[in-house]
Amino acid sequence: MPLFKKRVTGKPGEWFYCLEHKKVEEGPDCPGKDRFGPYASREEAQHAMDTARERNLQWENDPKWHDTPTGTQEED
């Protein structure tokens, strides 16, 4: 008997973006490693890659994530 049961259907209104199939799905049809979500609406899920791209850009430019001051190099 498996320790964890695979959740086949999602809750109504849960939307996901599948990274493998590059499409929006209602309920988790694909494994968690292959999807973003859940999102509250289909439209939100459709923009999942745009949202991820914007967040990555914000994090890359966030000074709190850069320990080395600009213009100096870390010593090994």
mmCIF file of the N, C-alpha and C atoms, coordinates in Angstrom:
data_MODEL
# 
_entry.id   MODEL 
# 
loop_
_atom_site.group_PDB 
_atom_site.id 
_atom_site.type_symbol 
_atom_site.label_atom_id 
_atom_site.label_alt_id 
_atom_site.label_comp_id 
_atom_site.label_asym_id 
_atom_site.label_entity_id 
_atom_site.label_seq_id 
_atom_site.pdbx_PDB_ins_code 
_atom_site.Cartn_x 
_atom_site.Cartn_y 
_atom_site.Cartn_z 
_atom_site.occupancy 
_atom_site.B_iso_or_equiv 
_atom_site.pdbx_formal_charge 
_atom_site.auth_seq_id 
_atom_site.auth_comp_id 
_atom_site.auth_asym_id 
_atom_site.auth_atom_id 
_atom_site.pdbx_PDB_model_num 
ATOM 1   N N  . MET A 1 1  ? 0.844   -1.184 0.000   1.00 0.00 ? 1  MET A N  1 
ATOM 2   C CA . MET A 1 1  ? 0.000   0.000  0.000   1.00 0.00 ? 1  MET A CA 1 
ATOM 3   C C  . MET A 1 1  ? 0.884   1.240  0.000   1.00 0.00 ? 1  MET A C  1 
ATOM 4   N N  . PRO A 1 2  ? 0.661   2.161  -0.925  1.00 0.00 ? 2  PRO A N  1 
ATOM 5   C CA . PRO A 1 2  ? 1.496   3.360  -0.978  1.00 0.00 ? 2  PRO A CA 1 
ATOM 6   C C  . PRO A 1 2  ? 1.298   4.245  0.246   1.00 0.00 ? 2  PRO A C  1 
ATOM 7   N N  . LEU A 1 3  ? 2.371   4.872  0.635   1.00 0.00 ? 3  LEU A N  1 
ATOM 8   C CA . LEU A 1 3  ? 2.335   5.754  1.789   1.00 0.00 ? 3  LEU A CA 1 
ATOM 9   C C  . LEU A 1 3  ? 1.543   7.020  1.484   1.00 0.00 ? 3  LEU A C  1 
ATOM 10  N N  . PHE A 1 4  ? 1.722   7.551  0.272   1.00 0.00 ? 4  PHE A N  1 
ATOM 11  C CA . PHE A 1 4  ? 1.015   8.761  -0.132  1.00 0.00 ? 4  PHE A CA 1 
ATOM 12  C C  . PHE A 1 4  ? 0.166   8.445  -1.355  1.00 0.00 ? 4  PHE A C  1 
ATOM 13  N N  . LYS A 1 5  ? -1.052  8.885  -1.331  1.00 0.00 ? 5  LYS A N  1 
ATOM 14  C CA . LYS A 1 5  ? -1.919  8.678  -2.488  1.00 0.00 ? 5  LYS A CA 1 
ATOM 15  C C  . LYS A 1 5  ? -1.775  9.857  -3.433  1.00 0.00 ? 5  LYS A C  1 
ATOM 16  N N  . LYS A 1 6  ? -1.760  9.558  -4.724  1.00 0.00 ? 6  LYS A N  1 
ATOM 17  C CA . LYS A 1 6  ? -1.681  10.615 -5.724  1.00 0.00 ? 6  LYS A CA 1 
ATOM 18  C C  . LYS A 1 6  ? -3.032  11.298 -5.818  1.00 0.00 ? 6  LYS A C  1 
ATOM 19  N N  . ARG A 1 7  ? -3.027  12.608 -5.696  1.00 0.00 ? 7  ARG A N  1 
ATOM 20  C CA . ARG A 1 7  ? -4.255  13.384 -5.825  1.00 0.00 ? 7  ARG A CA 1 
ATOM 21  C C  . ARG A 1 7  ? -4.547  13.569 -7.304  1.00 0.00 ? 7  ARG A C  1 
ATOM 22  N N  . VAL A 1 8  ? -5.576  12.914 -7.786  1.00 0.00 ? 8  VAL A N  1 
ATOM 23  C CA . VAL A 1 8  ? -5.867  12.898 -9.206  1.00 0.00 ? 8  VAL A CA 1 
ATOM 24  C C  . VAL A 1 8  ? -6.581  14.163 -9.656  1.00 0.00 ? 8  VAL A C  1 
ATOM 25  N N  . THR A 1 9  ? -7.555  14.597 -8.898  1.00 0.00 ? 9  THR A N  1 
ATOM 26  C CA . THR A 1 9  ? -8.306  15.786 -9.302  1.00 0.00 ? 9  THR A CA 1 
ATOM 27  C C  . THR A 1 9  ? -8.079  16.894 -8.298  1.00 0.00 ? 9  THR A C  1 
ATOM 28  N N  . GLY A 1 10 ? -8.138  18.101 -8.784  1.00 0.00 ? 10 GLY A N  1 
ATOM 29  C CA . GLY A 1 10 ? -7.964  19.254 -7.918  1.00 0.00 ? 10 GLY A CA 1 
ATOM 30  C C  . GLY A 1 10 ? -9.292  19.782 -7.441  1.00 0.00 ? 10 GLY A C  1 
ATOM 31  N N  . LYS A 1 11 ? -9.221  20.789 -6.635  1.00 0.00 ? 11 LYS A N  1 
ATOM 32  C CA . LYS A 1 11 ? -10.429 21.450 -6.165  1.00 0.00 ? 11 LYS A CA 1 
ATOM 33  C C  . LYS A 1 11 ? -10.969 22.330 -7.289  1.00 0.00 ? 11 LYS A C  1 
ATOM 34  N N  . PRO A 1 12 ? -12.266 22.481 -7.380  1.00 0.00 ? 12 PRO A N  1 
ATOM 35  C CA . PRO A 1 12 ? -12.818 23.383 -8.392  1.00 0.00 ? 12 PRO A CA 1 
ATOM 36  C C  . PRO A 1 12 ? -12.263 24.792 -8.183  1.00 0.00 ? 12 PRO A C  1 
ATOM 37  N N  . GLY A 1 13 ? -11.842 25.404 -9.254  1.00 0.00 ? 13 GLY A N  1 
ATOM 38  C CA . GLY A 1 13 ? -11.310 26.756 -9.164  1.00 0.00 ? 13 GLY A CA 1 
ATOM 39  C C  . GLY A 1 13 ? -9.808  26.820 -8.972  1.00 0.00 ? 13 GLY A C  1 
ATOM 40  N N  . GLU A 1 14 ? -9.126  25.680 -8.826  1.00 0.00 ? 14 GLU A N  1 
ATOM 41  C CA . GLU A 1 14 ? -7.668  25.674 -8.740  1.00 0.00 ? 14 GLU A CA 1 
ATOM 42  C C  . GLU A 1 14 ? -7.104  25.576 -10.155 1.00 0.00 ? 14 GLU A C  1 
ATOM 43  N N  . TRP A 1 15 ? -6.247  26.518 -10.492 1.00 0.00 ? 15 TRP A N  1 
ATOM 44  C CA . TRP A 1 15 ? -5.656  26.540 -11.818 1.00 0.00 ? 15 TRP A CA 1 
ATOM 45  C C  . TRP A 1 15 ? -4.152  26.419 -11.704 1.00 0.00 ? 15 TRP A C  1 
ATOM 46  N N  . PHE A 1 16 ? -3.552  25.681 -12.626 1.00 0.00 ? 16 PHE A N  1 
ATOM 47  C CA . PHE A 1 16 ? -2.117  25.441 -12.633 1.00 0.00 ? 16 PHE A CA 1 
ATOM 48  C C  . PHE A 1 16 ? -1.564  25.681 -14.029 1.00 0.00 ? 16 PHE A C  1 
ATOM 49  N N  . TYR A 1 17 ? -0.265  25.996 -14.085 1.00 0.00 ? 17 TYR A N  1 
ATOM 50  C CA . TYR A 1 17 ? 0.410   26.079 -15.373 1.00 0.00 ? 17 TYR A CA 1 
ATOM 51  C C  . TYR A 1 17 ? 1.383   24.914 -15.434 1.00 0.00 ? 17 TYR A C  1 
ATOM 52  N N  . CYS A 1 18 ? 1.213   24.031 -16.412 1.00 0.00 ? 18 CYS A N  1 
ATOM 53  C CA . CYS A 1 18 ? 2.074   22.864 -16.571 1.00 0.00 ? 18 CYS A CA 1 
ATOM 54  C C  . CYS A 1 18 ? 3.312   23.255 -17.375 1.00 0.00 ? 18 CYS A C  1 
ATOM 55  N N  . LEU A 1 19 ? 4.479   23.084 -16.773 1.00 0.00 ? 19 LEU A N  1 
ATOM 56  C CA . LEU A 1 19 ? 5.740   23.424 -17.429 1.00 0.00 ? 19 LEU A CA 1 
ATOM 57  C C  . LEU A 1 19 ? 6.099   22.418 -18.513 1.00 0.00 ? 19 LEU A C  1 
ATOM 58  N N  . GLU A 1 20 ? 5.669   21.183 -18.346 1.00 0.00 ? 20 GLU A N  1 
ATOM 59  C CA . GLU A 1 20 ? 5.960   20.127 -19.315 1.00 0.00 ? 20 GLU A CA 1 
ATOM 60  C C  . GLU A 1 20 ? 5.156   20.315 -20.606 1.00 0.00 ? 20 GLU A C  1 
ATOM 61  N N  . HIS A 1 21 ? 3.852   20.548 -20.439 1.00 0.00 ? 21 HIS A N  1 
ATOM 62  C CA . HIS A 1 21 ? 2.965   20.666 -21.602 1.00 0.00 ? 21 HIS A CA 1 
ATOM 63  C C  . HIS A 1 21 ? 2.754   22.105 -22.061 1.00 0.00 ? 21 HIS A C  1 
ATOM 64  N N  . LYS A 1 22 ? 3.245   23.052 -21.246 1.00 0.00 ? 22 LYS A N  1 
ATOM 65  C CA . LYS A 1 22 ? 3.115   24.487 -21.537 1.00 0.00 ? 22 LYS A CA 1 
ATOM 66  C C  . LYS A 1 22 ? 1.663   24.884 -21.782 1.00 0.00 ? 22 LYS A C  1 
ATOM 67  N N  . LYS A 1 23 ? 0.814   24.481 -20.811 1.00 0.00 ? 23 LYS A N  1 
ATOM 68  C CA . LYS A 1 23 ? -0.601  24.826 -20.915 1.00 0.00 ? 23 LYS A CA 1 
ATOM 69  C C  . LYS A 1 23 ? -1.210  24.969 -19.521 1.00 0.00 ? 23 LYS A C  1 
ATOM 70  N N  . VAL A 1 24 ? -2.351  25.628 -19.482 1.00 0.00 ? 24 VAL A N  1 
ATOM 71  C CA . VAL A 1 24 ? -3.091  25.846 -18.248 1.00 0.00 ? 24 VAL A CA 1 
ATOM 72  C C  . VAL A 1 24 ? -3.998  24.644 -18.010 1.00 0.00 ? 24 VAL A C  1 
ATOM 73  N N  . GLU A 1 25 ? -4.057  24.195 -16.752 1.00 0.00 ? 25 GLU A N  1 
ATOM 74  C CA . GLU A 1 25 ? -4.894  23.052 -16.389 1.00 0.00 ? 25 GLU A CA 1 
ATOM 75  C C  . GLU A 1 25 ? -5.721  23.400 -15.166 1.00 0.00 ? 25 GLU A C  1 
ATOM 76  N N  . GLU A 1 26 ? -6.950  22.959 -15.151 1.00 0.00 ? 26 GLU A N  1 
ATOM 77  C CA . GLU A 1 26 ? -7.763  23.114 -13.941 1.00 0.00 ? 26 GLU A CA 1 
ATOM 78  C C  . GLU A 1 26 ? -7.552  21.871 -13.112 1.00 0.00 ? 26 GLU A C  1 
ATOM 79  N N  . GLY A 1 27 ? -7.113  22.062 -11.889 1.00 0.00 ? 27 GLY A N  1 
ATOM 80  C CA . GLY A 1 27 ? -6.763  20.925 -11.048 1.00 0.00 ? 27 GLY A CA 1 
ATOM 81  C C  . GLY A 1 27 ? -5.395  20.408 -11.434 1.00 0.00 ? 27 GLY A C  1 
ATOM 82  N N  . PRO A 1 28 ? -4.702  19.781 -10.506 1.00 0.00 ? 28 PRO A N  1 
ATOM 83  C CA . PRO A 1 28 ? -3.349  19.311 -10.816 1.00 0.00 ? 28 PRO A CA 1 
ATOM 84  C C  . PRO A 1 28 ? -3.375  18.007 -11.614 1.00 0.00 ? 28 PRO A C  1 
ATOM 85  N N  . ASP A 1 29 ? -3.279  18.097 -12.924 1.00 0.00 ? 29 ASP A N  1 
ATOM 86  C CA . ASP A 1 29 ? -3.222  16.901 -13.767 1.00 0.00 ? 29 ASP A CA 1 
ATOM 87  C C  . ASP A 1 29 ? -1.809  16.338 -13.833 1.00 0.00 ? 29 ASP A C  1 
ATOM 88  N N  . CYS A 1 30 ? -0.804  17.193 -13.700 1.00 0.00 ? 30 CYS A N  1 
ATOM 89  C CA . CYS A 1 30 ? 0.589   16.780 -13.812 1.00 0.00 ? 30 CYS A CA 1 
ATOM 90  C C  . CYS A 1 30 ? 1.257   16.815 -12.433 1.00 0.00 ? 30 CYS A C  1 
ATOM 91  N N  . PRO A 1 31 ? 2.393   16.124 -12.285 1.00 0.00 ? 31 PRO A N  1 
ATOM 92  C CA . PRO A 1 31 ? 3.100   16.111 -11.002 1.00 0.00 ? 31 PRO A CA 1 
ATOM 93  C C  . PRO A 1 31 ? 3.518   17.515 -10.558 1.00 0.00 ? 31 PRO A C  1 
ATOM 94  N N  . GLY A 1 32 ? 3.651   17.699 -9.268  1.00 0.00 ? 32 GLY A N  1 
ATOM 95  C CA . GLY A 1 32 ? 4.007   18.995 -8.700  1.00 0.00 ? 32 GLY A CA 1 
ATOM 96  C C  . GLY A 1 32 ? 5.311   19.554 -9.230  1.00 0.00 ? 32 GLY A C  1 
ATOM 97  N N  . LYS A 1 33 ? 6.260   18.691 -9.563  1.00 0.00 ? 33 LYS A N  1 
ATOM 98  C CA . LYS A 1 33 ? 7.555   19.163 -10.071 1.00 0.00 ? 33 LYS A CA 1 
ATOM 99  C C  . LYS A 1 33 ? 7.433   19.811 -11.443 1.00 0.00 ? 33 LYS A C  1 
ATOM 100 N N  . ASP A 1 34 ? 6.317   19.574 -12.120 1.00 0.00 ? 34 ASP A N  1 
ATOM 101 C CA . ASP A 1 34 ? 6.125   20.085 -13.477 1.00 0.00 ? 34 ASP A CA 1 
ATOM 102 C C  . ASP A 1 34 ? 5.111   21.209 -13.567 1.00 0.00 ? 34 ASP A C  1 
ATOM 103 N N  . ARG A 1 35 ? 4.748   21.824 -12.450 1.00 0.00 ? 35 ARG A N  1 
ATOM 104 C CA . ARG A 1 35 ? 3.697   22.838 -12.540 1.00 0.00 ? 35 ARG A CA 1 
ATOM 105 C C  . ARG A 1 35 ? 3.919   24.003 -11.574 1.00 0.00 ? 35 ARG A C  1 
ATOM 106 N N  . PHE A 1 36 ? 3.354   25.136 -11.936 1.00 0.00 ? 36 PHE A N  1 
ATOM 107 C CA . PHE A 1 36 ? 3.258   26.308 -11.073 1.00 0.00 ? 36 PHE A CA 1 
ATOM 108 C C  . PHE A 1 36 ? 1.809   26.407 -10.631 1.00 0.00 ? 36 PHE A C  1 
ATOM 109 N N  . GLY A 1 37 ? 1.585   26.855 -9.407  1.00 0.00 ? 37 GLY A N  1 
ATOM 110 C CA . GLY A 1 37 ? 0.220   27.063 -8.951  1.00 0.00 ? 37 GLY A CA 1 
ATOM 111 C C  . GLY A 1 37 ? 0.041   26.545 -7.549  1.00 0.00 ? 37 GLY A C  1 
ATOM 112 N N  . PRO A 1 38 ? -1.146  26.609 -7.036  1.00 0.00 ? 38 PRO A N  1 
ATOM 113 C CA . PRO A 1 38 ? -2.393  26.941 -7.712  1.00 0.00 ? 38 PRO A CA 1 
ATOM 114 C C  . PRO A 1 38 ? -2.604  28.452 -7.833  1.00 0.00 ? 38 PRO A C  1 
ATOM 115 N N  . TYR A 1 39 ? -3.338  28.810 -8.860  1.00 0.00 ? 39 TYR A N  1 
ATOM 116 C CA . TYR A 1 39 ? -3.738  30.189 -9.108  1.00 0.00 ? 39 TYR A CA 1 
ATOM 117 C C  . TYR A 1 39 ? -5.243  30.292 -8.934  1.00 0.00 ? 39 TYR A C  1 
ATOM 118 N N  . ALA A 1 40 ? -5.716  31.475 -8.633  1.00 0.00 ? 40 ALA A N  1 
ATOM 119 C CA . ALA A 1 40 ? -7.141  31.690 -8.381  1.00 0.00 ? 40 ALA A CA 1 
ATOM 120 C C  . ALA A 1 40 ? -7.971  31.707 -9.657  1.00 0.00 ? 40 ALA A C  1 
ATOM 121 N N  . SER A 1 41 ? -7.331  32.012 -10.797 1.00 0.00 ? 41 SER A N  1 
ATOM 122 C CA . SER A 1 41 ? -8.090  32.102 -12.044 1.00 0.00 ? 41 SER A CA 1 
ATOM 123 C C  . SER A 1 41 ? -7.268  31.553 -13.203 1.00 0.00 ? 41 SER A C  1 
ATOM 124 N N  . ARG A 1 42 ? -7.970  31.244 -14.276 1.00 0.00 ? 42 ARG A N  1 
ATOM 125 C CA . ARG A 1 42 ? -7.312  30.763 -15.506 1.00 0.00 ? 42 ARG A CA 1 
ATOM 126 C C  . ARG A 1 42 ? -6.358  31.832 -16.040 1.00 0.00 ? 42 ARG A C  1 
ATOM 127 N N  . GLU A 1 43 ? -6.783  33.089 -16.004 1.00 0.00 ? 43 GLU A N  1 
ATOM 128 C CA . GLU A 1 43 ? -5.973  34.188 -16.521 1.00 0.00 ? 43 GLU A CA 1 
ATOM 129 C C  . GLU A 1 43 ? -4.657  34.315 -15.754 1.00 0.00 ? 43 GLU A C  1 
ATOM 130 N N  . GLU A 1 44 ? -4.741  34.174 -14.427 1.00 0.00 ? 44 GLU A N  1 
ATOM 131 C CA . GLU A 1 44 ? -3.536  34.236 -13.602 1.00 0.00 ? 44 GLU A CA 1 
ATOM 132 C C  . GLU A 1 44 ? -2.566  33.119 -13.984 1.00 0.00 ? 44 GLU A C  1 
ATOM 133 N N  . ALA A 1 45 ? -3.096  31.923 -14.175 1.00 0.00 ? 45 ALA A N  1 
ATOM 134 C CA . ALA A 1 45 ? -2.264  30.780 -14.558 1.00 0.00 ? 45 ALA A CA 1 
ATOM 135 C C  . ALA A 1 45 ? -1.655  30.970 -15.943 1.00 0.00 ? 45 ALA A C  1 
ATOM 136 N N  . GLN A 1 46 ? -2.386  31.622 -16.854 1.00 0.00 ? 46 GLN A N  1 
ATOM 137 C CA . GLN A 1 46 ? -1.869  31.862 -18.194 1.00 0.00 ? 46 GLN A CA 1 
ATOM 138 C C  . GLN A 1 46 ? -0.645  32.769 -18.181 1.00 0.00 ? 46 GLN A C  1 
ATOM 139 N N  . HIS A 1 47 ? -0.545  33.601 -17.165 1.00 0.00 ? 47 HIS A N  1 
ATOM 140 C CA . HIS A 1 47 ? 0.577   34.538 -17.056 1.00 0.00 ? 47 HIS A CA 1 
ATOM 141 C C  . HIS A 1 47 ? 1.646   34.045 -16.078 1.00 0.00 ? 47 HIS A C  1 
ATOM 142 N N  . ALA A 1 48 ? 1.641   32.760 -15.771 1.00 0.00 ? 48 ALA A N  1 
ATOM 143 C CA . ALA A 1 48 ? 2.576   32.208 -14.783 1.00 0.00 ? 48 ALA A CA 1 
ATOM 144 C C  . ALA A 1 48 ? 4.034   32.436 -15.174 1.00 0.00 ? 48 ALA A C  1 
ATOM 145 N N  . MET A 1 49 ? 4.368   32.234 -16.435 1.00 0.00 ? 49 MET A N  1 
ATOM 146 C CA . MET A 1 49 ? 5.757   32.404 -16.862 1.00 0.00 ? 49 MET A CA 1 
ATOM 147 C C  . MET A 1 49 ? 6.169   33.871 -16.826 1.00 0.00 ? 49 MET A C  1 
ATOM 148 N N  . ASP A 1 50 ? 5.255   34.772 -17.165 1.00 0.00 ? 50 ASP A N  1 
ATOM 149 C CA . ASP A 1 50 ? 5.551   36.207 -17.071 1.00 0.00 ? 50 ASP A CA 1 
ATOM 150 C C  . ASP A 1 50 ? 5.790   36.607 -15.622 1.00 0.00 ? 50 ASP A C  1 
ATOM 151 N N  . THR A 1 51 ? 4.938   36.098 -14.734 1.00 0.00 ? 51 THR A N  1 
ATOM 152 C CA . THR A 1 51 ? 5.077   36.392 -13.301 1.00 0.00 ? 51 THR A CA 1 
ATOM 153 C C  . THR A 1 51 ? 6.410   35.882 -12.781 1.00 0.00 ? 51 THR A C  1 
ATOM 154 N N  . ALA A 1 52 ? 6.779   34.654 -13.160 1.00 0.00 ? 52 ALA A N  1 
ATOM 155 C CA . ALA A 1 52 ? 8.058   34.080 -12.719 1.00 0.00 ? 52 ALA A CA 1 
ATOM 156 C C  . ALA A 1 52 ? 9.236   34.904 -13.244 1.00 0.00 ? 52 ALA A C  1 
ATOM 157 N N  . ARG A 1 53 ? 9.159   35.314 -14.491 1.00 0.00 ? 53 ARG A N  1 
ATOM 158 C CA . ARG A 1 53 ? 10.231  36.116 -15.096 1.00 0.00 ? 53 ARG A CA 1 
ATOM 159 C C  . ARG A 1 53 ? 10.380  37.458 -14.366 1.00 0.00 ? 53 ARG A C  1 
ATOM 160 N N  . GLU A 1 54 ? 9.258   38.106 -14.059 1.00 0.00 ? 54 GLU A N  1 
ATOM 161 C CA . GLU A 1 54 ? 9.297   39.388 -13.339 1.00 0.00 ? 54 GLU A CA 1 
ATOM 162 C C  . GLU A 1 54 ? 9.873   39.223 -11.937 1.00 0.00 ? 54 GLU A C  1 
ATOM 163 N N  . ARG A 1 55 ? 9.469   38.168 -11.243 1.00 0.00 ? 55 ARG A N  1 
ATOM 164 C CA . ARG A 1 55 ? 9.977   37.927 -9.882  1.00 0.00 ? 55 ARG A CA 1 
ATOM 165 C C  . ARG A 1 55 ? 11.463  37.611 -9.897  1.00 0.00 ? 55 ARG A C  1 
ATOM 166 N N  . ASN A 1 56 ? 11.903  36.828 -10.857 1.00 0.00 ? 56 ASN A N  1 
ATOM 167 C CA . ASN A 1 56 ? 13.332  36.519 -10.964 1.00 0.00 ? 56 ASN A CA 1 
ATOM 168 C C  . ASN A 1 56 ? 14.141  37.792 -11.171 1.00 0.00 ? 56 ASN A C  1 
ATOM 169 N N  . LEU A 1 57 ? 13.655  38.674 -12.009 1.00 0.00 ? 57 LEU A N  1 
ATOM 170 C CA . LEU A 1 57 ? 14.339  39.934 -12.266 1.00 0.00 ? 57 LEU A CA 1 
ATOM 171 C C  . LEU A 1 57 ? 14.408  40.781 -10.991 1.00 0.00 ? 57 LEU A C  1 
ATOM 172 N N  . GLN A 1 58 ? 13.305  40.828 -10.238 1.00 0.00 ? 58 GLN A N  1 
ATOM 173 C CA . GLN A 1 58 ? 13.285  41.585 -8.977  1.00 0.00 ? 58 GLN A CA 1 
ATOM 174 C C  . GLN A 1 58 ? 14.301  41.005 -7.999  1.00 0.00 ? 58 GLN A C  1 
ATOM 175 N N  . TRP A 1 59 ? 14.350  39.688 -7.890  1.00 0.00 ? 59 TRP A N  1 
ATOM 176 C CA . TRP A 1 59 ? 15.274  39.048 -6.950  1.00 0.00 ? 59 TRP A CA 1 
ATOM 177 C C  . TRP A 1 59 ? 16.722  39.250 -7.376  1.00 0.00 ? 59 TRP A C  1 
ATOM 178 N N  . GLU A 1 60 ? 16.993  39.178 -8.664  1.00 0.00 ? 60 GLU A N  1 
ATOM 179 C CA . GLU A 1 60 ? 18.357  39.375 -9.146  1.00 0.00 ? 60 GLU A CA 1 
ATOM 180 C C  . GLU A 1 60 ? 18.857  40.788 -8.870  1.00 0.00 ? 60 GLU A C  1 
ATOM 181 N N  . ASN A 1 61 ? 17.946  41.745 -8.824  1.00 0.00 ? 61 ASN A N  1 
ATOM 182 C CA . ASN A 1 61 ? 18.326  43.138 -8.599  1.00 0.00 ? 61 ASN A CA 1 
ATOM 183 C C  . ASN A 1 61 ? 18.083  43.607 -7.168  1.00 0.00 ? 61 ASN A C  1 
ATOM 184 N N  . ASP A 1 62 ? 17.717  42.707 -6.282  1.00 0.00 ? 62 ASP A N  1 
ATOM 185 C CA . ASP A 1 62 ? 17.450  43.056 -4.892  1.00 0.00 ? 62 ASP A CA 1 
ATOM 186 C C  . ASP A 1 62 ? 18.775  43.148 -4.133  1.00 0.00 ? 62 ASP A C  1 
ATOM 187 N N  . PRO A 1 63 ? 19.096  44.315 -3.584  1.00 0.00 ? 63 PRO A N  1 
ATOM 188 C CA . PRO A 1 63 ? 20.378  44.473 -2.883  1.00 0.00 ? 63 PRO A CA 1 
ATOM 189 C C  . PRO A 1 63 ? 20.516  43.567 -1.663  1.00 0.00 ? 63 PRO A C  1 
ATOM 190 N N  . LYS A 1 64 ? 19.421  43.112 -1.086  1.00 0.00 ? 64 LYS A N  1 
ATOM 191 C CA . LYS A 1 64 ? 19.497  42.217 0.075   1.00 0.00 ? 64 LYS A CA 1 
ATOM 192 C C  . LYS A 1 64 ? 20.082  40.852 -0.295  1.00 0.00 ? 64 LYS A C  1 
ATOM 193 N N  . TRP A 1 65 ? 20.051  40.492 -1.588  1.00 0.00 ? 65 TRP A N  1 
ATOM 194 C CA . TRP A 1 65 ? 20.565  39.190 -2.018  1.00 0.00 ? 65 TRP A CA 1 
ATOM 195 C C  . TRP A 1 65 ? 22.028  39.251 -2.423  1.00 0.00 ? 65 TRP A C  1 
ATOM 196 N N  . HIS A 1 66 ? 22.620  40.443 -2.421  1.00 0.00 ? 66 HIS A N  1 
ATOM 197 C CA . HIS A 1 66 ? 24.014  40.594 -2.818  1.00 0.00 ? 66 HIS A CA 1 
ATOM 198 C C  . HIS A 1 66 ? 24.840  40.964 -1.589  1.00 0.00 ? 66 HIS A C  1 
ATOM 199 N N  . ASP A 1 67 ? 25.655  40.004 -1.134  1.00 0.00 ? 67 ASP A N  1 
ATOM 200 C CA . ASP A 1 67 ? 26.467  40.234 0.058   1.00 0.00 ? 67 ASP A CA 1 
ATOM 201 C C  . ASP A 1 67 ? 27.700  41.082 -0.228  1.00 0.00 ? 67 ASP A C  1 
ATOM 202 N N  . THR A 1 68 ? 28.201  41.011 -1.450  1.00 0.00 ? 68 THR A N  1 
ATOM 203 C CA . THR A 1 68 ? 29.403  41.738 -1.810  1.00 0.00 ? 68 THR A CA 1 
ATOM 204 C C  . THR A 1 68 ? 29.028  43.122 -2.320  1.00 0.00 ? 68 THR A C  1 
ATOM 205 N N  . PRO A 1 69 ? 29.567  44.179 -1.714  1.00 0.00 ? 69 PRO A N  1 
ATOM 206 C CA . PRO A 1 69 ? 29.280  45.521 -2.220  1.00 0.00 ? 69 PRO A CA 1 
ATOM 207 C C  . PRO A 1 69 ? 29.758  45.670 -3.661  1.00 0.00 ? 69 PRO A C  1 
ATOM 208 N N  . THR A 1 70 ? 29.088  46.485 -4.403  1.00 0.00 ? 70 THR A N  1 
ATOM 209 C CA . THR A 1 70 ? 29.434  46.717 -5.809  1.00 0.00 ? 70 THR A CA 1 
ATOM 210 C C  . THR A 1 70 ? 30.862  47.252 -5.914  1.00 0.00 ? 70 THR A C  1 
ATOM 211 N N  . GLY A 1 71 ? 31.621  46.694 -6.839  1.00 0.00 ? 71 GLY A N  1 
ATOM 212 C CA . GLY A 1 71 ? 32.986  47.162 -7.070  1.00 0.00 ? 71 GLY A CA 1 
ATOM 213 C C  . GLY A 1 71 ? 34.043  46.395 -6.299  1.00 0.00 ? 71 GLY A C  1 
ATOM 214 N N  . THR A 1 72 ? 33.637  45.451 -5.461  1.00 0.00 ? 72 THR A N  1 
ATOM 215 C CA . THR A 1 72 ? 34.620  44.645 -4.736  1.00 0.00 ? 72 THR A CA 1 
ATOM 216 C C  . THR A 1 72 ? 34.420  43.177 -5.111  1.00 0.00 ? 72 THR A C  1 
ATOM 217 N N  . GLN A 1 73 ? 35.472  42.394 -4.870  1.00 0.00 ? 73 GLN A N  1 
ATOM 218 C CA . GLN A 1 73 ? 35.411  40.971 -5.151  1.00 0.00 ? 73 GLN A CA 1 
ATOM 219 C C  . GLN A 1 73 ? 35.595  40.180 -3.867  1.00 0.00 ? 73 GLN A C  1 
ATOM 220 N N  . GLU A 1 74 ? 34.957  38.988 -3.839  1.00 0.00 ? 74 GLU A N  1 
ATOM 221 C CA . GLU A 1 74 ? 35.114  38.131 -2.665  1.00 0.00 ? 74 GLU A CA 1 
ATOM 222 C C  . GLU A 1 74 ? 36.484  37.483 -2.723  1.00 0.00 ? 74 GLU A C  1 
ATOM 223 N N  . GLU A 1 75 ? 37.089  37.269 -1.536  1.00 0.00 ? 75 GLU A N  1 
ATOM 224 C CA . GLU A 1 75 ? 38.371  36.574 -1.454  1.00 0.00 ? 75 GLU A CA 1 
ATOM 225 C C  . GLU A 1 75 ? 38.109  35.111 -1.215  1.00 0.00 ? 75 GLU A C  1 
ATOM 226 N N  . ASP A 1 76 ? 38.921  34.231 -1.841  1.00 0.00 ? 76 ASP A N  1 
ATOM 227 C CA . ASP A 1 76 ? 38.763  32.783 -1.655  1.00 0.00 ? 76 ASP A CA 1 
ATOM 228 C C  . ASP A 1 76 ? 39.449  32.305 -0.427  1.00 0.00 ? 76 ASP A C  1 
# 
